[in-house]
């Protein structure tokens, strides 16, 4: 994946996966969430191994990022199919 493709996908899902800052902690950056999700999908490593590697709890992140990618990309592909007709 090229950096341009990563930025395109980030722009597509960033609004959905960005969390609010609270008094308790800073949220994980949207770009890092997307990157770690791609690492998870590409390597097949367990969530626990990636969480230790990145020193963070990503279990809930994977679910929200994958769901957002699925929705956004399916909408994007459907629009492309409709425009091609």
C-alpha positions in Angstrom: 0.0 0.0 0.0 1.4 3.4 -0.9 1.3 6.4 1.5 -1.2 8.0 -0.8 -3.6 5.0 -0.6 -3.2 5.0 3.1 -4.1 8.7 3.3 -7.1 8.1 1.0 -8.4 5.4 3.3 -7.7 7.4 6.4 -9.7 10.4 5.0 -12.5 8.0 4.3 -12.8 6.6 7.8 -11.2 9.2 10.0 -14.4 10.9 11.2 -15.8 7.5 12.2 -12.8 6.2 14.2 -11.7 9.4 15.9 -12.5 9.4 19.6 -12.9 12.3 22.0 -10.3 13.3 24.5 -11.4 12.8 28.1 -9.9 13.7 31.5 -8.8 10.1 31.9 -6.7 9.6 28.8 -5.7 10.7 25.3 -7.4 8.8 22.5 -5.4 6.7 20.1 -4.7 8.7 16.9 -6.9 7.7 13.9 -3.9 7.1 11.7 -2.4 4.7 14.3 -5.7 2.9 14.7 -5.9 2.3 10.9 -2.2 1.3 10.7 -2.5 -1.3 13.6 -5.7 -2.7 12.0 -3.9 -3.2 8.7 -1.0 -4.9 10.6 -3.6 -7.2 12.3 -5.3 -8.1 9.0 -2.0 -8.5 7.1 0.1 -10.5 9.5 -2.5 -12.7 11.2 -1.0 -11.9 14.6 -3.3 -12.1 17.6 -4.7 -8.9 19.0 -2.8 -9.6 22.3 0.6 -9.6 20.5 -0.1 -6.4 18.6 -1.4 -4.7 21.8 1.9 -5.6 23.6 3.9 -4.5 20.6 2.2 -1.1 20.5 1.7 -0.9 24.3 -1.9 -0.2 24.1 -5.3 -1.8 24.3 -6.5 -2.2 20.7 -9.2 -4.8 21.1 -12.1 -2.4 20.7 -10.2 -0.4 18.1 -10.1 -3.3 15.6 -13.8 -3.8 15.7 -14.7 -0.2 15.1 -12.1 0.4 12.4 -13.0 -2.8 10.5 -16.7 -2.0 10.7 -16.0 1.6 9.4 -13.8 0.3 6.6 -16.5 -2.2 5.6 -19.3 0.3 5.5 -17.3 3.1 3.8 -15.7 0.8 1.2 -18.9 -1.0 0.4 -20.6 2.4 -0.1 -17.7 3.6 -2.3 -17.8 0.4 -4.4 -21.6 0.6 -4.8 -21.3 4.2 -6.0 -18.7 3.2 -8.5 -20.8 0.3 -9.8 -23.8 2.6 -10.2 -21.8 5.3 -12.0 -20.4 2.6 -14.4 -23.9 1.7 -15.6 
